[in-house]
Amino acid sequence: MAKKKDKDGKGASTIALNKRARHEYHIDERFEAGVALQGWEVKSLREGRINLSEAYALVKDGEIYLFGASIPPLLSASTHVIAEDRRTRKLLLHRTEIDKLIGAVERKGMTLIPTAMYWKNNRVKLEIGLAHGKQLHDKRAASKERDWQREKQRAMRAKNRTA
């Protein structure tokens, strides 16, 4: 997915979105986290090469790590560095945010899901959502509501064209 240029001039542009996360989970709260990356990973992200669909975050030793995110290396990546595309990456958050997330994950049984990755002031930021899984009937209701909104918009456009 190619990155999108920002229109407001604040320096934020999207690298990747995890659309599957909204379908599979109810996202209650969102947090912005920095990501500890290597140089070749930043170059790949500038090209928009990342897959967040199978990624998730886990708490390990009082820190939060990103698992399952695939950043494939560029062909022109450095030869002296062994590029591992699915390596574990540390997420950078404030201690109060980490404590809040640890409490929600361990006590309430919630899940940490990456929803978006973007540039902010030339730094890579990851938006993680504090979520719990949807049941099958919740997914059906969400798709039914989405279809209804789409039909409503079509009807409004058709009405405005004839008027």
mmCIF file of the C-alpha atoms, coordinates in Angstrom:
data_MODEL
# 
_entry.id   MODEL 
# 
loop_
_atom_site.group_PDB 
_atom_site.id 
_atom_site.type_symbol 
_atom_site.label_atom_id 
_atom_site.label_alt_id 
_atom_site.label_comp_id 
_atom_site.label_asym_id 
_atom_site.label_entity_id 
_atom_site.label_seq_id 
_atom_site.pdbx_PDB_ins_code 
_atom_site.Cartn_x 
_atom_site.Cartn_y 
_atom_site.Cartn_z 
_atom_site.occupancy 
_atom_site.B_iso_or_equiv 
_atom_site.pdbx_formal_charge 
_atom_site.auth_seq_id 
_atom_site.auth_comp_id 
_atom_site.auth_asym_id 
_atom_site.auth_atom_id 
_atom_site.pdbx_PDB_model_num 
ATOM 1   C CA . MET A 1 1   ? 0.000   0.000   0.000  1.00 0.00 ? 1   MET A CA 1 
ATOM 2   C CA . ALA A 1 2   ? 1.477   3.328   -1.011 1.00 0.00 ? 2   ALA A CA 1 
ATOM 3   C CA . LYS A 1 3   ? 1.696   6.109   1.512  1.00 0.00 ? 3   LYS A CA 1 
ATOM 4   C CA . LYS A 1 4   ? -0.755  8.983   1.303  1.00 0.00 ? 4   LYS A CA 1 
ATOM 5   C CA . LYS A 1 5   ? 0.339   12.597  1.447  1.00 0.00 ? 5   LYS A CA 1 
ATOM 6   C CA . ASP A 1 6   ? -1.093  14.708  4.222  1.00 0.00 ? 6   ASP A CA 1 
ATOM 7   C CA . LYS A 1 7   ? -3.341  17.601  3.295  1.00 0.00 ? 7   LYS A CA 1 
ATOM 8   C CA . ASP A 1 8   ? -3.167  19.589  6.543  1.00 0.00 ? 8   ASP A CA 1 
ATOM 9   C CA . GLY A 1 9   ? 0.634   19.937  6.605  1.00 0.00 ? 9   GLY A CA 1 
ATOM 10  C CA . LYS A 1 10  ? 1.096   18.414  10.078 1.00 0.00 ? 10  LYS A CA 1 
ATOM 11  C CA . GLY A 1 11  ? 3.534   15.786  8.818  1.00 0.00 ? 11  GLY A CA 1 
ATOM 12  C CA . ALA A 1 12  ? 1.367   12.693  9.329  1.00 0.00 ? 12  ALA A CA 1 
ATOM 13  C CA . SER A 1 13  ? 0.770   10.244  6.493  1.00 0.00 ? 13  SER A CA 1 
ATOM 14  C CA . THR A 1 14  ? -0.537  6.708   6.498  1.00 0.00 ? 14  THR A CA 1 
ATOM 15  C CA . ILE A 1 15  ? 1.816   3.800   5.830  1.00 0.00 ? 15  ILE A CA 1 
ATOM 16  C CA . ALA A 1 16  ? -0.638  0.926   6.374  1.00 0.00 ? 16  ALA A CA 1 
ATOM 17  C CA . LEU A 1 17  ? -4.104  0.226   7.757  1.00 0.00 ? 17  LEU A CA 1 
ATOM 18  C CA . ASN A 1 18  ? -5.385  -2.950  9.360  1.00 0.00 ? 18  ASN A CA 1 
ATOM 19  C CA . LYS A 1 19  ? -8.944  -3.069  8.006  1.00 0.00 ? 19  LYS A CA 1 
ATOM 20  C CA . ARG A 1 20  ? -9.425  -6.606  9.269  1.00 0.00 ? 20  ARG A CA 1 
ATOM 21  C CA . ALA A 1 21  ? -9.094  -5.380  12.869 1.00 0.00 ? 21  ALA A CA 1 
ATOM 22  C CA . ARG A 1 22  ? -12.354 -3.407  12.684 1.00 0.00 ? 22  ARG A CA 1 
ATOM 23  C CA . HIS A 1 23  ? -14.136 -6.424  11.273 1.00 0.00 ? 23  HIS A CA 1 
ATOM 24  C CA . GLU A 1 24  ? -12.826 -8.937  13.824 1.00 0.00 ? 24  GLU A CA 1 
ATOM 25  C CA . TYR A 1 25  ? -12.779 -6.826  17.021 1.00 0.00 ? 25  TYR A CA 1 
ATOM 26  C CA . HIS A 1 26  ? -14.681 -4.193  19.008 1.00 0.00 ? 26  HIS A CA 1 
ATOM 27  C CA . ILE A 1 27  ? -12.015 -1.535  19.550 1.00 0.00 ? 27  ILE A CA 1 
ATOM 28  C CA . ASP A 1 28  ? -12.649 0.275   22.830 1.00 0.00 ? 28  ASP A CA 1 
ATOM 29  C CA . GLU A 1 29  ? -9.638  2.569   23.138 1.00 0.00 ? 29  GLU A CA 1 
ATOM 30  C CA . ARG A 1 30  ? -6.716  3.553   20.900 1.00 0.00 ? 30  ARG A CA 1 
ATOM 31  C CA . PHE A 1 31  ? -3.129  4.371   21.845 1.00 0.00 ? 31  PHE A CA 1 
ATOM 32  C CA . GLU A 1 32  ? -0.264  5.852   19.845 1.00 0.00 ? 32  GLU A CA 1 
ATOM 33  C CA . ALA A 1 33  ? 3.035   4.032   20.229 1.00 0.00 ? 33  ALA A CA 1 
ATOM 34  C CA . GLY A 1 34  ? 6.466   4.482   18.753 1.00 0.00 ? 34  GLY A CA 1 
ATOM 35  C CA . VAL A 1 35  ? 8.203   1.464   17.218 1.00 0.00 ? 35  VAL A CA 1 
ATOM 36  C CA . ALA A 1 36  ? 11.859  0.481   17.673 1.00 0.00 ? 36  ALA A CA 1 
ATOM 37  C CA . LEU A 1 37  ? 13.018  -0.216  14.111 1.00 0.00 ? 37  LEU A CA 1 
ATOM 38  C CA . GLN A 1 38  ? 16.241  -0.967  12.298 1.00 0.00 ? 38  GLN A CA 1 
ATOM 39  C CA . GLY A 1 39  ? 17.467  1.111   9.366  1.00 0.00 ? 39  GLY A CA 1 
ATOM 40  C CA . TRP A 1 40  ? 16.468  -1.343  6.639  1.00 0.00 ? 40  TRP A CA 1 
ATOM 41  C CA . GLU A 1 41  ? 12.945  -1.524  8.109  1.00 0.00 ? 41  GLU A CA 1 
ATOM 42  C CA . VAL A 1 42  ? 12.516  2.246   7.871  1.00 0.00 ? 42  VAL A CA 1 
ATOM 43  C CA . LYS A 1 43  ? 13.581  2.136   4.219  1.00 0.00 ? 43  LYS A CA 1 
ATOM 44  C CA . SER A 1 44  ? 11.027  -0.597  3.521  1.00 0.00 ? 44  SER A CA 1 
ATOM 45  C CA . LEU A 1 45  ? 8.317   1.393   5.294  1.00 0.00 ? 45  LEU A CA 1 
ATOM 46  C CA . ARG A 1 46  ? 9.097   4.415   3.129  1.00 0.00 ? 46  ARG A CA 1 
ATOM 47  C CA . GLU A 1 47  ? 8.234   2.172   0.178  1.00 0.00 ? 47  GLU A CA 1 
ATOM 48  C CA . GLY A 1 48  ? 5.008   1.107   1.944  1.00 0.00 ? 48  GLY A CA 1 
ATOM 49  C CA . ARG A 1 49  ? 6.049   -2.521  2.372  1.00 0.00 ? 49  ARG A CA 1 
ATOM 50  C CA . ILE A 1 50  ? 4.326   -3.837  5.500  1.00 0.00 ? 50  ILE A CA 1 
ATOM 51  C CA . ASN A 1 51  ? 1.618   -6.323  6.374  1.00 0.00 ? 51  ASN A CA 1 
ATOM 52  C CA . LEU A 1 52  ? -0.300  -5.682  9.620  1.00 0.00 ? 52  LEU A CA 1 
ATOM 53  C CA . SER A 1 53  ? -3.196  -8.094  9.036  1.00 0.00 ? 53  SER A CA 1 
ATOM 54  C CA . GLU A 1 54  ? -1.745  -10.923 11.166 1.00 0.00 ? 54  GLU A CA 1 
ATOM 55  C CA . ALA A 1 55  ? -0.026  -8.683  13.720 1.00 0.00 ? 55  ALA A CA 1 
ATOM 56  C CA . TYR A 1 56  ? -0.806  -8.411  17.421 1.00 0.00 ? 56  TYR A CA 1 
ATOM 57  C CA . ALA A 1 57  ? 0.837   -6.968  20.519 1.00 0.00 ? 57  ALA A CA 1 
ATOM 58  C CA . LEU A 1 58  ? 1.754   -8.861  23.692 1.00 0.00 ? 58  LEU A CA 1 
ATOM 59  C CA . VAL A 1 59  ? 2.947   -7.931  27.156 1.00 0.00 ? 59  VAL A CA 1 
ATOM 60  C CA . LYS A 1 60  ? 6.314   -9.495  28.026 1.00 0.00 ? 60  LYS A CA 1 
ATOM 61  C CA . ASP A 1 61  ? 8.433   -8.585  31.069 1.00 0.00 ? 61  ASP A CA 1 
ATOM 62  C CA . GLY A 1 62  ? 6.513   -5.360  31.715 1.00 0.00 ? 62  GLY A CA 1 
ATOM 63  C CA . GLU A 1 63  ? 7.029   -4.154  28.126 1.00 0.00 ? 63  GLU A CA 1 
ATOM 64  C CA . ILE A 1 64  ? 4.816   -4.339  25.038 1.00 0.00 ? 64  ILE A CA 1 
ATOM 65  C CA . TYR A 1 65  ? 6.042   -5.976  21.839 1.00 0.00 ? 65  TYR A CA 1 
ATOM 66  C CA . LEU A 1 66  ? 4.647   -6.233  18.313 1.00 0.00 ? 66  LEU A CA 1 
ATOM 67  C CA . PHE A 1 67  ? 4.470   -9.782  16.931 1.00 0.00 ? 67  PHE A CA 1 
ATOM 68  C CA . GLY A 1 68  ? 3.574   -11.016 13.462 1.00 0.00 ? 68  GLY A CA 1 
ATOM 69  C CA . ALA A 1 69  ? 4.031   -7.766  11.528 1.00 0.00 ? 69  ALA A CA 1 
ATOM 70  C CA . SER A 1 70  ? 5.841   -8.497  8.280  1.00 0.00 ? 70  SER A CA 1 
ATOM 71  C CA . ILE A 1 71  ? 8.216   -5.893  6.845  1.00 0.00 ? 71  ILE A CA 1 
ATOM 72  C CA . PRO A 1 72  ? 9.900   -7.503  3.836  1.00 0.00 ? 72  PRO A CA 1 
ATOM 73  C CA . PRO A 1 73  ? 13.379  -6.088  3.082  1.00 0.00 ? 73  PRO A CA 1 
ATOM 74  C CA . LEU A 1 74  ? 14.143  -4.210  -0.107 1.00 0.00 ? 74  LEU A CA 1 
ATOM 75  C CA . LEU A 1 75  ? 16.416  -5.832  -2.672 1.00 0.00 ? 75  LEU A CA 1 
ATOM 76  C CA . SER A 1 76  ? 18.834  -2.940  -2.174 1.00 0.00 ? 76  SER A CA 1 
ATOM 77  C CA . ALA A 1 77  ? 19.002  -3.475  1.604  1.00 0.00 ? 77  ALA A CA 1 
ATOM 78  C CA . SER A 1 78  ? 22.372  -3.649  3.264  1.00 0.00 ? 78  SER A CA 1 
ATOM 79  C CA . THR A 1 79  ? 24.209  -6.940  2.738  1.00 0.00 ? 79  THR A CA 1 
ATOM 80  C CA . HIS A 1 80  ? 25.951  -7.039  6.119  1.00 0.00 ? 80  HIS A CA 1 
ATOM 81  C CA . VAL A 1 81  ? 22.647  -7.038  8.058  1.00 0.00 ? 81  VAL A CA 1 
ATOM 82  C CA . ILE A 1 82  ? 20.570  -10.212 8.183  1.00 0.00 ? 82  ILE A CA 1 
ATOM 83  C CA . ALA A 1 83  ? 17.034  -8.992  7.547  1.00 0.00 ? 83  ALA A CA 1 
ATOM 84  C CA . GLU A 1 84  ? 14.336  -10.880 9.454  1.00 0.00 ? 84  GLU A CA 1 
ATOM 85  C CA . ASP A 1 85  ? 10.956  -9.667  8.197  1.00 0.00 ? 85  ASP A CA 1 
ATOM 86  C CA . ARG A 1 86  ? 8.797   -11.041 11.064 1.00 0.00 ? 86  ARG A CA 1 
ATOM 87  C CA . ARG A 1 87  ? 11.011  -10.164 14.005 1.00 0.00 ? 87  ARG A CA 1 
ATOM 88  C CA . THR A 1 88  ? 9.599   -8.979  17.323 1.00 0.00 ? 88  THR A CA 1 
ATOM 89  C CA . ARG A 1 89  ? 9.593   -5.189  17.626 1.00 0.00 ? 89  ARG A CA 1 
ATOM 90  C CA . LYS A 1 90  ? 9.402   -3.220  20.853 1.00 0.00 ? 90  LYS A CA 1 
ATOM 91  C CA . LEU A 1 91  ? 6.629   -0.643  21.192 1.00 0.00 ? 91  LEU A CA 1 
ATOM 92  C CA . LEU A 1 92  ? 7.521   2.621   22.887 1.00 0.00 ? 92  LEU A CA 1 
ATOM 93  C CA . LEU A 1 93  ? 4.876   3.911   25.303 1.00 0.00 ? 93  LEU A CA 1 
ATOM 94  C CA . HIS A 1 94  ? 4.786   5.888   28.524 1.00 0.00 ? 94  HIS A CA 1 
ATOM 95  C CA . ARG A 1 95  ? 4.859   3.820   31.719 1.00 0.00 ? 95  ARG A CA 1 
ATOM 96  C CA . THR A 1 96  ? 1.323   4.898   32.699 1.00 0.00 ? 96  THR A CA 1 
ATOM 97  C CA . GLU A 1 97  ? 0.003   3.745   29.317 1.00 0.00 ? 97  GLU A CA 1 
ATOM 98  C CA . ILE A 1 98  ? 1.855   0.436   29.618 1.00 0.00 ? 98  ILE A CA 1 
ATOM 99  C CA . ASP A 1 99  ? 0.428   -0.136  33.106 1.00 0.00 ? 99  ASP A CA 1 
ATOM 100 C CA . LYS A 1 100 ? -3.082  0.645   31.874 1.00 0.00 ? 100 LYS A CA 1 
ATOM 101 C CA . LEU A 1 101 ? -2.719  -1.759  28.945 1.00 0.00 ? 101 LEU A CA 1 
ATOM 102 C CA . ILE A 1 102 ? -1.244  -4.510  31.122 1.00 0.00 ? 102 ILE A CA 1 
ATOM 103 C CA . GLY A 1 103 ? -4.168  -4.177  33.537 1.00 0.00 ? 103 GLY A CA 1 
ATOM 104 C CA . ALA A 1 104 ? -6.750  -4.385  30.749 1.00 0.00 ? 104 ALA A CA 1 
ATOM 105 C CA . VAL A 1 105 ? -5.078  -7.348  29.075 1.00 0.00 ? 105 VAL A CA 1 
ATOM 106 C CA . GLU A 1 106 ? -4.455  -9.397  32.220 1.00 0.00 ? 106 GLU A CA 1 
ATOM 107 C CA . ARG A 1 107 ? -7.601  -8.593  34.237 1.00 0.00 ? 107 ARG A CA 1 
ATOM 108 C CA . LYS A 1 108 ? -10.246 -8.008  31.586 1.00 0.00 ? 108 LYS A CA 1 
ATOM 109 C CA . GLY A 1 109 ? -8.909  -10.435 28.972 1.00 0.00 ? 109 GLY A CA 1 
ATOM 110 C CA . MET A 1 110 ? -8.675  -7.834  26.222 1.00 0.00 ? 110 MET A CA 1 
ATOM 111 C CA . THR A 1 111 ? -6.393  -7.950  23.176 1.00 0.00 ? 111 THR A CA 1 
ATOM 112 C CA . LEU A 1 112 ? -3.941  -5.423  21.749 1.00 0.00 ? 112 LEU A CA 1 
ATOM 113 C CA . ILE A 1 113 ? -4.410  -5.076  17.987 1.00 0.00 ? 113 ILE A CA 1 
ATOM 114 C CA . PRO A 1 114 ? -2.447  -2.749  15.668 1.00 0.00 ? 114 PRO A CA 1 
ATOM 115 C CA . THR A 1 115 ? -4.935  -0.708  13.630 1.00 0.00 ? 115 THR A CA 1 
ATOM 116 C CA . ALA A 1 116 ? -2.703  1.695   11.670 1.00 0.00 ? 116 ALA A CA 1 
ATOM 117 C CA . MET A 1 117 ? 0.893   2.663   11.048 1.00 0.00 ? 117 MET A CA 1 
ATOM 118 C CA . TYR A 1 118 ? 1.771   6.191   10.000 1.00 0.00 ? 118 TYR A CA 1 
ATOM 119 C CA . TRP A 1 119 ? 4.480   8.845   9.867  1.00 0.00 ? 119 TRP A CA 1 
ATOM 120 C CA . LYS A 1 120 ? 4.375   11.627  12.438 1.00 0.00 ? 120 LYS A CA 1 
ATOM 121 C CA . ASN A 1 121 ? 7.152   14.224  12.370 1.00 0.00 ? 121 ASN A CA 1 
ATOM 122 C CA . ASN A 1 122 ? 9.444   11.784  10.495 1.00 0.00 ? 122 ASN A CA 1 
ATOM 123 C CA . ARG A 1 123 ? 8.905   9.063   13.083 1.00 0.00 ? 123 ARG A CA 1 
ATOM 124 C CA . VAL A 1 124 ? 6.979   5.836   12.637 1.00 0.00 ? 124 VAL A CA 1 
ATOM 125 C CA . LYS A 1 125 ? 3.954   5.601   14.917 1.00 0.00 ? 125 LYS A CA 1 
ATOM 126 C CA . LEU A 1 126 ? 1.706   2.602   15.446 1.00 0.00 ? 126 LEU A CA 1 
ATOM 127 C CA . GLU A 1 127 ? -1.885  2.972   16.590 1.00 0.00 ? 127 GLU A CA 1 
ATOM 128 C CA . ILE A 1 128 ? -2.835  0.022   18.787 1.00 0.00 ? 128 ILE A CA 1 
ATOM 129 C CA . GLY A 1 129 ? -6.375  -0.653  19.859 1.00 0.00 ? 129 GLY A CA 1 
ATOM 130 C CA . LEU A 1 130 ? -7.510  -2.172  23.121 1.00 0.00 ? 130 LEU A CA 1 
ATOM 131 C CA . ALA A 1 131 ? -10.106 -4.605  21.833 1.00 0.00 ? 131 ALA A CA 1 
ATOM 132 C CA . HIS A 1 132 ? -12.219 -7.664  22.467 1.00 0.00 ? 132 HIS A CA 1 
ATOM 133 C CA . GLY A 1 133 ? -13.328 -10.132 19.798 1.00 0.00 ? 133 GLY A CA 1 
ATOM 134 C CA . LYS A 1 134 ? -16.628 -9.978  17.972 1.00 0.00 ? 134 LYS A CA 1 
ATOM 135 C CA . GLN A 1 135 ? -19.013 -12.892 17.838 1.00 0.00 ? 135 GLN A CA 1 
ATOM 136 C CA . LEU A 1 136 ? -20.410 -14.069 14.496 1.00 0.00 ? 136 LEU A CA 1 
ATOM 137 C CA . HIS A 1 137 ? -23.748 -12.330 15.072 1.00 0.00 ? 137 HIS A CA 1 
ATOM 138 C CA . ASP A 1 138 ? -21.918 -9.050  15.810 1.00 0.00 ? 138 ASP A CA 1 
ATOM 139 C CA . LYS A 1 139 ? -20.085 -9.293  12.479 1.00 0.00 ? 139 LYS A CA 1 
ATOM 140 C CA . ARG A 1 140 ? -23.373 -9.932  10.673 1.00 0.00 ? 140 ARG A CA 1 
ATOM 141 C CA . ALA A 1 141 ? -25.015 -6.951  12.346 1.00 0.00 ? 141 ALA A CA 1 
ATOM 142 C CA . ALA A 1 142 ? -22.068 -4.702  11.454 1.00 0.00 ? 142 ALA A CA 1 
ATOM 143 C CA . SER A 1 143 ? -22.159 -5.736  7.785  1.00 0.00 ? 143 SER A CA 1 
ATOM 144 C CA . LYS A 1 144 ? -25.946 -5.288  7.705  1.00 0.00 ? 144 LYS A CA 1 
ATOM 145 C CA . GLU A 1 145 ? -25.586 -1.763  9.130  1.00 0.00 ? 145 GLU A CA 1 
ATOM 146 C CA . ARG A 1 146 ? -22.825 -0.958  6.627  1.00 0.00 ? 146 ARG A CA 1 
ATOM 147 C CA . ASP A 1 147 ? -25.017 -2.164  3.720  1.00 0.00 ? 147 ASP A CA 1 
ATOM 148 C CA . TRP A 1 148 ? -27.938 -0.114  4.995  1.00 0.00 ? 148 TRP A CA 1 
ATOM 149 C CA . GLN A 1 149 ? -25.803 3.050   5.186  1.00 0.00 ? 149 GLN A CA 1 
ATOM 150 C CA . ARG A 1 150 ? -24.575 2.439   1.632  1.00 0.00 ? 150 ARG A CA 1 
ATOM 151 C CA . GLU A 1 151 ? -28.139 2.005   0.319  1.00 0.00 ? 151 GLU A CA 1 
ATOM 152 C CA . LYS A 1 152 ? -29.249 5.127   2.164  1.00 0.00 ? 152 LYS A CA 1 
ATOM 153 C CA . GLN A 1 153 ? -26.452 7.152   0.548  1.00 0.00 ? 153 GLN A CA 1 
ATOM 154 C CA . ARG A 1 154 ? -27.392 5.837   -2.899 1.00 0.00 ? 154 ARG A CA 1 
ATOM 155 C CA . ALA A 1 155 ? -31.023 6.794   -2.364 1.00 0.00 ? 155 ALA A CA 1 
ATOM 156 C CA . MET A 1 156 ? -30.057 10.294  -1.200 1.00 0.00 ? 156 MET A CA 1 
ATOM 157 C CA . ARG A 1 157 ? -27.802 10.813  -4.240 1.00 0.00 ? 157 ARG A CA 1 
ATOM 158 C CA . ALA A 1 158 ? -30.535 9.598   -6.608 1.00 0.00 ? 158 ALA A CA 1 
ATOM 159 C CA . LYS A 1 159 ? -33.052 11.932  -4.942 1.00 0.00 ? 159 LYS A CA 1 
ATOM 160 C CA . ASN A 1 160 ? -30.694 14.918  -5.231 1.00 0.00 ? 160 ASN A CA 1 
ATOM 161 C CA . ARG A 1 161 ? -30.051 14.254  -8.934 1.00 0.00 ? 161 ARG A CA 1 
ATOM 162 C CA . THR A 1 162 ? -33.754 14.269  -9.810 1.00 0.00 ? 162 THR A CA 1 
ATOM 163 C CA . ALA A 1 163 ? -34.497 17.388  -7.774 1.00 0.00 ? 163 ALA A CA 1 
# 
